[in-house]
Amino acid sequence: MDILGYKDLMVASSKVGNEQEVLEKLHGALERARELLKPTEAISLSDTPPKDRFSLKAFTDNIVVGWPVKSDAESEFGDAFSRLAEFQLQMAIDGYFIRGGLSVGPAYVDEIAVFGGALLEAYDGESTLARDPRVVLTQISRRGDSSAPELLQSRNCASYSTHSQGL
């Protein structure tokens, strides 16, 4: 996802000299919105360590959020939709408009790197389909059948928790 108008915000705060104030406001907004991403008890993640239940990385205007996917991903997708809607609403309330792409697929996320096909597909969706502040579904995400697990297995997708060690 991208924070719209981020560069203009940085340039304006640099000219005015209130970078610290702008940083504190942005950081606070991300912190409040991050709380809304935490999985609910309805999603069965009892076998997943708390540090691996989701990940959020923000750098400049980029925000990457990842969740582990189990079985057919139906409940995880439903939870992701509502969590991302709450995230986007909270950021808008705090004055930041978000647009992005939602994908399912192999991804690696730790404190050093974010890497994988799901990231590329989400970026393509955000940059080509999401003209306005919205989060769009990518082609893989729009498949209305139960092929997501087979698709992931066919791509030799390692489990999320295996690759998110050290978060």
C-alpha positions in Angstrom: 0.0 0.0 0.0 1.1 3.6 -0.5 0.4 6.7 1.5 -0.8 9.2 -1.0 0.8 12.7 -0.9 3.7 11.4 1.1 6.5 13.2 -0.9 4.6 16.5 -0.8 4.2 16.1 3.0 7.9 15.6 3.5 8.9 18.5 1.2 6.4 20.8 2.9 7.5 19.8 6.4 11.2 20.3 5.4 10.5 23.8 4.2 8.5 24.8 7.3 10.9 23.0 9.7 8.4 20.8 11.5 9.7 17.4 10.4 9.6 16.1 14.0 5.9 17.1 14.4 5.0 15.5 11.1 7.0 12.3 11.9 5.2 12.0 15.3 1.8 12.4 13.7 2.6 9.8 11.0 4.1 7.4 13.5 1.1 7.8 15.8 -1.3 7.1 12.9 0.6 4.0 11.8 0.7 2.8 15.4 -3.1 3.2 15.9 -3.8 1.6 12.5 -1.4 -1.3 13.2 -3.4 -2.2 16.3 -6.4 -2.8 14.1 -4.5 -5.4 12.0 -4.0 -7.9 14.9 -5.9 -11.2 14.2 -9.0 -12.0 16.0 -9.6 -15.1 18.0 -11.9 -16.3 15.3 -8.9 -17.0 13.1 -7.3 -20.2 14.4 -3.7 -19.3 14.8 -3.1 -21.1 18.1 -0.2 -23.1 16.6 1.4 -19.9 15.3 3.7 -17.9 17.6 2.3 -14.4 18.4 5.2 -12.7 16.6 4.3 -14.6 13.3 0.5 -13.8 13.2 1.0 -10.8 11.1 3.7 -8.4 10.0 3.7 -4.7 9.1 6.6 -2.9 7.5 6.6 0.8 6.6 9.3 2.6 4.6 8.8 6.0 3.1 5.3 5.9 1.6 5.2 2.1 1.3 3.3 -0.2 3.8 3.5 -3.9 3.5 1.2 -6.1 5.6 1.4 -9.9 5.6 -0.6 -12.7 7.3 0.0 -16.4 7.3 -2.5 -18.5 5.2 -3.8 -21.8 6.3 -5.9 -24.3 4.3 -8.1 -22.6 1.7 -7.4 -19.0 3.0 -11.1 -18.2 3.1 -11.2 -17.1 6.7 -7.8 -15.3 6.5 -9.0 -13.4 3.4 -12.2 -12.4 5.2 -10.3 -11.2 8.2 -7.7 -9.4 6.0 -10.5 -7.5 4.2 -12.0 -6.2 7.4 -8.7 -5.5 9.0 -7.4 -3.6 6.0 -10.7 -1.6 5.8 -10.3 -0.6 9.4 -6.6 0.2 8.8 -7.4 2.4 5.8 -10.3 4.1 7.7 -8.0 4.9 10.7 -5.3 6.3 8.5 -7.9 8.5 6.7 -9.2 9.7 10.1 -5.7 10.7 10.9 -5.3 12.5 7.6 -3.5 9.9 5.4 -5.1 8.3 2.4 -4.1 4.9 1.4 -4.2 2.9 -1.8 -2.9 -0.6 -2.4 -3.2 -4.1 -3.8 -4.1 -7.3 -2.0 -2.6 -10.6 -3.2 -2.0 -14.1 -1.9 1.2 -16.0 -2.6 4.7 -16.6 -1.5 6.3 -13.9 0.5 9.2 -13.4 2.9 9.0 -10.8 5.6 11.5 -10.1 8.4 13.2 -7.0 9.9 15.6 -6.8 7.0 13.7 -7.7 3.9 10.3 -8.0 2.2 10.5 -10.3 -0.9 8.3 -12.4 -3.0 5.8 -12.8 -5.8 2.9 -11.7 -3.6 4.6 -8.4 -3.1 5.2 -7.9 -6.8 1.6 -8.8 -7.6 0.2 -6.5 -4.9 2.5 -3.6 -6.2 1.3 -4.2 -9.8 -2.4 -4.1 -8.6 -1.8 -0.9 -6.6 0.1 0.9 -9.4 -2.2 -0.1 -12.3 -5.7 -0.6 -10.8 -5.9 1.5 -7.6 -6.1 5.0 -9.0 -8.0 6.3 -6.0 -7.6 5.7 -2.3 -8.7 2.1 -2.3 -7.3 -1.4 -1.9 -7.8 -3.6 -5.0 -7.8 -7.4 -5.4 -5.2 -8.8 -7.7 -5.9 -11.5 -10.3 -4.9 -14.4 -7.9 -6.9 -12.9 -5.1 -10.0 -12.7 -7.3 -10.1 -16.4 -8.1 -13.5 -17.5 -6.7 -12.6 -21.1 -6.4 -10.5 -23.1 -3.9 -7.4 -23.1 -6.1 -5.4 -20.8 -3.9 -3.7 -23.6 -1.8 -2.9 -25.6 -4.9 -1.5 -22.5 -6.5 0.7 -21.8 -3.5 1.8 -25.4 -3.4 2.6 -25.5 -7.1 4.9 -22.5 -6.6 6.7 -24.3 -3.8 5.6 -21.7 -1.3 7.3 -22.2 2.1 5.2 -21.5 5.1 4.9 -18.0 6.3 6.0 -18.7 9.9 9.2 -20.5 8.6 10.2 -17.3 6.8 9.2 -14.8 9.4 11.7 -15.8 12.0 13.1 -13.0 14.0 10.1 -10.6 13.8 
